[in-house]
Structure formats: structure tokens, C-alpha cells
Amino acid sequence: MKRLLLLVCLAAAGVLPLFSPAAAALADHVTEVTLANGLKVILLENHKAPLVTFQVWYRVGSRNEQTGKTGLSHMLEHMMFKGTEKIGPDVFSRIIAQNGGDDNAFTSTDFTAYFENMSADRVGIPVELESDRMHGLLLREEDFKTERPVVMEERRMRTEDKPKAVMGEQLAAAAFLIQPYHWPVIGWMQDIARYTVDDLKSYYKTYYLPVNAVVVVAGDFRKESLLPMIEKAFGPIPAGVAPDQRRDKEEPQLGERRIVVRKEAQLASVEMTYHVPNLHSPDSYVLEVIASLLSGGESSRLNQTLVRDKQLALSVAADNELVSRDPNLFSVSADVLPGKTTDVVEKALLAEIELLQKTPVGARELEKAKNQLEAGFTFAQDSIFAQAMMIATYEIVSSWRDADKYVPAIRAVTAADVKRVAQKYLVPENCVAARLVPIPSTQQKPVEQGSPKQEQIVR
């Protein structure tokens, strides 16, 4: 999901290419300063185009919520555009647009982030606007009452009306019994319906603090000019008390868990997830290579076997959640072709995992997987927006400097590592398996006799 989010944001941002990280370490280009009130400021100068991306990331996501109040992080993200003592509701985005920029925000398990992409000579505008809503947000009952239905409809459209999204939500709930990755980022519908504007006010006061935030700026600026501007705008905001970010970790699974989701859908699906470490463990980089071996490109193992040779699946995927604050999941999945069964597809997926556990991967195939990961890591940073986002994501879960470790860690992976890690983590007792079983539609679509078919465009 984090990779998908990155690609979507890149497409929306439309900013220009940056230097290749393969040519120089990120640390050689970044300036980091912590203000007196605890706000961390990370600057990356690039003068190839007169553009700048200004981003504010808060160390608060769905992992900071509690049972019964899930979705508060996402709801507060919506409310951050409802005005302050200085500007009225929905004026924030209007100001950015009038100055030729674009803005948006997104919430994850580990963070909530806000960004503006602007002409470089207008960078002072997001500086003032973001500092204003960091401490001056007005949370009004009337705004909350109109925005809550919007969020509830968003949940219906993005999750409840999408069978695979429902399966993914149920799978996470089964995989995490203790860790707060148990609930969805958008929250459970019942929680959205019952929390109050006072809950949001308390949440805002607890987490929207300089000491709990990171400002990341990339683009065509001079740090000697920009840093004093940031200090003047953000420096007077009281630091606050840094929230306790410690969370309970999952206990080891005692055996395989299984869920079945029966819902109206066009195709059946199978997904198997395994508890794995995050980027703080060397094994997490081996899991990156395993994911690439399984589904990195058309010639990968799952594509070659399940899609082409055996024609069992329409599509396949393998993914490793490397950059997350808490240990996360490794997954393999497939959309089942009509006429095939989930049993057969699951056995085929397991056979490919077993092959990794028993037979060392060849040198050429291993090198190809590493090359694909390095190329993907490099090309995913081809804009100032993406570069800033990568810096911030790593900083939230660990340190932005860890981004420079990615390619060397991938390059160090051996065939013996692949075999060992597959044997250690990708085992039945560590697995949570899910199946989506399509059921017939309960809605009868009336057909008007004698009228020609009309092509519908869904926007």
C-alpha cells in the first residue's frame, strides 16, 4: 500500500526529475536542523527547476488510536482544511491554487502528512499556512457534522464496495491481535459514527505539536534564506510534550489462521501473509529480494508459473512492508481465473514458496531481482516530491539516513540468505491466509426492452 500511495502521489504531483541517488548518497545533499521547540526541519536543495515541495509530517497514524476511536487520525486530516482563526473553511487550498500550486494530505498507519507543490518563489505561502494550522486550527461542531458523512461515504466507496479491500481489512484484523495495525486507517464505521468533535480536539492537542512533527522541503531554494523563514513561522509555537510512541508488539503465532470472505465479486482471490520484521532487521532486505523473485516483472516466478504456464491466475503479487514503524507483514496473493479454484491456486503459491526454501536461487536470477529493486528504488525518486516523501517516510519510522542503506543491503543478499529467510518466516504456523469467495449479486438490474445499450463512463 505504501508503494501504491507513493506512485499515486507522484502522478498527482507532476514535478520534475531530480538527481539519481545512485550517483550520490542522500546524506551528501540533505541539511537537518532541529528548532528550539523540537520541530525537526529537513532540507534538500535542488536547482534544476524553479519548483518546491513543502511537506509537514506528524508522527501520528492509526497505530496511535485506541479501540472504539479508530479513524481519528484520518478524520482530523479532513478537519485540517476547515479553517483557523486567520483563514476560513476551505480557504487553505484556494490560496494554494490561486498561487499556481496544488496541495493534499494522506494518512497511514504511522503518520499523517500534508504537502504543497509550488513555484519556488512562493514557498513562503505554505510556510505561513502550515504553521498557522499547526497551532491555530478551529474545530467547529458544524464543520464536523458536515465532514463526518463525507468520511463515512469514503469508507463505503473505498472499502465496503470493494471486495478485495474488505478481504484485506479482515486479514489485517486476523493477523494483528495486539498491535494497532489491527484496525483500518480509515477506522471502523461504528467508530466514525460515534466519536465527537471533543475527541478530535483532544487528539489534535496531543499529537499536532512541533516536537511530534517533521518539516521536509525539497526544491529550488537556498537554505540560508528558507531556514530563517521557517524558524520565524514555526519557532514561536510551544513545543508540547512528545507523545509516547511505544506500542505492544505481536506475540508469535501458535498456528495458521484462516479467514473466508463471501461477497459479491467478479473473481475469487487468495492472499497469504506472514509476520516479518521491518527495516531494523537485515532479514527485511532479504524479504525484499524474495518479493522481487516471486513477482518482480513478467518473468518472475509467480507470473511465469501461475499466470503463463498453468493459467491459474489473472494476476499475482508479492509484497514486503519494509518501511513501517512496527514489524509488519509479507504477502503473496493471486486473483483466480474463472473456472479455477482457490484450493488449486493456494497450493501453487505454496509450491513456489517451498521451492525457495529447498532450492538455492541461481546467480543470474538473484542478480536480476537485485537489479530490479535498485532500479525501482532509483526511478521512484525521480521528482522533488518523491524525494521529499521518501526522506519523510524513513524519518517517521526510523531515520532518513536509512534510505542510503537500501541499495547496499539489497546488494549484500546471497542465495543462502534467501533460502534461510524463507525457511524462517514463510512457514504455515506464521501464516494468516484469506480467501475471497464470490457470491451472486442480490441486486436485479432491470433491462429496458427495445432500448440500445449505452456505454457508461464512471468518473
N, C-alpha and C positions, 0 to 999 in steps of 0.2 A: 504493500500500500504506500509506503513511503516513497518508493521509486516511482510509482504511478503518479503520486502527488507532485513529485519533482517535475516529471515530464509535462504534466498538465500546466503547471505554473510557468515552465519555460515557454510553452507555446503561447500562453496568455501574455507573457511579459514582452516578447518581441524586442529584446535588446541585443547588442552586437557582440561578436566574438571577443574573447579575452585571450591572454597568453595561455599556451599549453602548460599544464602543471608538470608534464613530463620533462619540460625544458628547465624548470627551476622549482625549487621547493617553495611551498606556500609560505613557510616561515620567513623566507627572504623578502617577502613583499608586504607582510602584514604588520601593522602597528597596534599594540594593545595598551590601553590606559584604563585605570580604574579611578573614577572620581571619588571625592571625599565621602560622598553619601553611599558608596558601594556600587554604583552603576558601572558596569563594565562596557567599555567602548572599543570596538574592533574595527580598524580602518584598512581598506585595501585600495590603494591608488591605481588607477589605470586611465591613461590619457589618450587612448586610441579613438574615442568618440566622445562628444560632449553630453554624456548621459551619466546619471547617478541613480542607484537604488538605495533607499533608506529603509532600514528594517529594524523593528523593535520586537524582541522575542522575550516572552515571560516564561519562567520556569514553572509552568502550571498547565496541566492537561488532565485528562480523565483519570490518571493514576492518583491525582491529589483529591479526588472526590470520595464520597462515602456512600455506603448503601442507603438507598432512599432519596439521595440527592444527586443521582447521576445525571450528566449532561450540563452541569452548571458552567463548566469551562466554555463549552460551545455556546450556551445561551448568553454568557457575558460577552463573548466575541461579538454577537449580534448587537448587543446593547451598547457596545463601544462606539457605534456610529449614531447614537441618539442624542448627542449634544452635551455640551459642558456649560459652565457659567459664561463662557465667552462666545460660543457659537451655538446655533440652534440645531434641532434634529435634522440629520441627513445633510447638513451643510458641509461636513468634512469632505466627502467625496466630490461634492460640487466644486469646492475650491480647487481640489487637485485637478479635476477635469478642465476647469476654466484656465488652468495654467499649463495645459497640454500634457498632463500626466495621467497615470492610472494607479489605482490602489485596490487592495483587497486584504483579506485575512484568512487564516486557517487554523484549525485546532487539531491536535493529535493526542496520543496517549501521554506524551511527555512535555508538550509545550503548547503555547498559543502565540501566534506570530502575526504581525501587521507590517505591510510594506507599501511603499510608494515608489514608482519609477518616474523620474522627472528629467527635464533638461537640467544640465549641471548648474546653470546659473540661477535655478530656482530651488536649490537644495535647502535654503533657509525656511521655505514654507513647510515641508514635512517636519523639520526640526521643531518649529513652533507648535504645530498642530499635535504632534505626538507627545511632546512634553506637557501640553495642556491637558490632554485626556488621560495622561498617566496619573494625575493627581486631582483633576477638576471635573471628573465625569459626574453627570447628573443622572441618577437612576430614578426615573419617574414611574409611578404606578400606571399612568395612562399609556406610556410607551411600552411598558412590559406587557400590558394586556393585549396590545395590538401585535407585538412581536412573537409572543408565545405561540399563537396559532400558525405563524409562519414557520417556526421551528418544527412544530408537530407535523405540518404538511411536508416539510423537508424530510423528516423521518419516514413518512409514508412513501414518498416518491423514491428515496434513495435506498431504503432498506425493505420495508414491508411489501412493496410492489415488485421487488427483485428477488427471485427465488435463491440465487446463489449468495446474495447478500444476507438473506435470512439464515442460510446454512452456515456462512462464515461467522455470524453473530452467535449462533448456537454452539458452534465448535469452540470458539474462544471461551464461552461460558463454561463449557465442559472441561477445557484444558486448564484453566486457571481457577482453582478453588479458593485460594488465599490471596494471591496477587491481584491488584486492582485492574489489571488488563482483562479481568473477568467480564466487565461490562463495556458496552459500546461507547465510543467517543460522543456520539450524539445523545446518549442516555436512553433509558427505558421510557416508553411512552407514559407510563403511570407517574414516573418521577417528574417528567416535564410538565405534566398536568397539575401537579400539586405543590411544587416549590414556589416561593413567594419572592417579591422584589426585595424583601429584607434579607433573604438568603443570598441574593446577588450582591447586596451592599456589603455584607459580611465577607463574602468571598473576594470581592474587589479590594477591600481594606487589608485583607490577609496576604494576597498574592501580587497585586499590582503595585509593586514597590521598586525603587531603584536598586535595592540590594538583591532583588529577585529577578532582575531584568538584564538583558544584553542588547546593546545597540550595535548593529553592524551596518557599515556604509561601504559601498564599492562603487568605483567610477572615477569620473574626471573632476577631481578636487585636489586641493593642497591641504594636507593635514594641519599645517601651520595656521591656516585660516579657518578650517572647519572645526577643529577641536575646541577653540575658544567659544565658537558659536554654540556648540553642544553643551559645553560647561555652563555657559550663561543661561541656557534654557532649562537644562535638567538639574544643574547643580543645586539650586535652592530647594528642590523637592526633598522633604525629610526621608532619610534612609529607610526607616521602619525596621522591623525585626525579621531576619531571614527565616522563612518557614522551615520546619523540619521536613526534609525530603526523604527521610528513611521510610521504607515500606517493607512489610513482611514478604519473604520470598516463598516460592512454592516448595513444598516437601516433595521428595522423589515419588513418582507414581508407583503404585503397588501392582499395577497390571493394566492391560489395554482397556481403553474406554471407547465406546461406540455410540454414535447418535444417528438417527434417521429423521430426515425432514421430508414430509409429504406435502407437496404444494404444487399448484398449477405451474407448469413449466414446459418448455419445448424439448429440453434434453435432460437426461439424468446426468448427475455429476458425482465424482468421487474425490475426496480430499483426505490426506493423511498428514498429521502434524506431529512433530517430535519436539520435546523440550530440549533446548540447546543454550549454550552460553552466548553472551553478547561480545562486543569488541574487546572487552578486557581480558579475554582468553585467546591464546594463539589458535585454539581449535576453531574459533569462529571464522577465521580466514580460510581454514581448510573446508569448512562448510560452504563458503562462498564458491570455492573451486568445484565442490561436489554439485552444487546447484547449476553451475555452468556446464559441467559434464552431462548432466541429465537433461537440461532444456535450453542451453545456450546456443540458439540458432537452429536452422533447419536440419543440420547434420548431427545434432545432439542425440543422445541415446533414446530418450523418450519419444522424440519426434520421429526418429528413424524406425523404431520398433512398433510403437503403439499407433502412430498416425499413418506411416507409409507402408511398412511391411505387413503388419497384422490387421490394419484398418479397423481398429477398435475404438479410436477416439477422434473426435473432431479437432481438439486442441489439448495441449498438455502444458504443464508449468512446474517449475521447482523454484522455491524462493527461500532465502535465509534473511531473517531480520537481524542484521548485523548492528546497526546504529540505533540502539534503544537503551534507555536508562536501566532497565531491569532485564534479566535473562528472558529470552523470548522463544519463538518457535521457528522450526524449519518445516517446510511443507512441500508435498508433491500432490498434484491434482490433475484431473482429466475430465473433459466433457465427453460423455459416452455417445457414440454414434447410434442412431436408430437401428434397432434390431440386435444390438449387443447388450450384454447385461453388466450391471455394476460388479457382480462377482468376478467375471472374467477380466474386466479392466483392473480391478484391485489386485488380482493375482499377477497381472502383467506388470503393474507398478512395483509390487513387492519383489518380483523376479529381477527387475533392474537394480533395485537396492541390494538384493542378495549378491548379484554379480559384482558390485563394488566391494562388498565385504569379503568375497572369496578370491577374486582375480585381480591382481595389480593392474592398474590402468597403464596403457602404453605410453611411452615417452612423447610420441608425436601428438596423441590425443590430449595428454596433460598440458603440453605446451600450447596447443590451440586454445584450450579452456582459459589458460592464464592470459594469453594474448587478448582474448575476447573481453575478459574482465578489465584489463588495463585500458583497452581502447574505450570500453564503455565508461569507465571512471573518468577518462580524459575528455571524451566528447560530451559527457553530461555536464561539463563545466564550461561550455563554450559561450557563456554570456556573463555579464557582471551580475545579473540577478541570480543565476545558478551558482556562481562562485560564492556570493554572499550567503545564499541559502545553505550551501554545504558547510561553510565556516560556522554558521549559527547552529546547525543541526549537531555537528560534532561538539560544539561548545556546550550545548544544553545537556548532552548525555555524558560528556567526558571533558575533552579539551579540543579546541580547533586544531591544535598541533597534531592530534592523532590522525588527521586526514593525510598527512605526509607519510604515515606508516602503512597506508593501504597497499600500494603497489609493491614495496619491498616485502611485505608479509605474504602477499599472493605469490610473488616470485619464489619465496622460500619453501613453498609447499611441495612435498615429494609424493611419489606414488605410495610409499609406505604410510605417509600421513593420511592419505585418502582412505586407505583400507582400515587403518586403526580407528579413525574418527567415525567412519560408517559403522564399524562394529560396536563402537561405544554408545552412540546416540540413536542410530536408526534401527531400533530394536522394538519388538512388539510391546514389551512391558512399559516402554516410554512413549507409546503411540496413542493419539486420540484420532479415531477415524470417523469420518462423516460421509453420509450418502444423501443425495437429493433424489427423491423418487417422484417423478411427475404424476399428477393425478388429473383426471378430466376436468375441464372447465365447468363451473357451475352456472356460468352466465351464457344464456342463449342470445346469439347475435341475430336480430331479425334481418331478413333479406327482402328488400323491396322488389316485388315482381316487376319485370319488364324494364327496370332501370339499369343503365350501363354501370360497370364498375368504375369507381373514381379512385385515383391514386391519392393517398393521404400523405401529407408532409407533416411530420411531428417536429416541432421546434423545441 
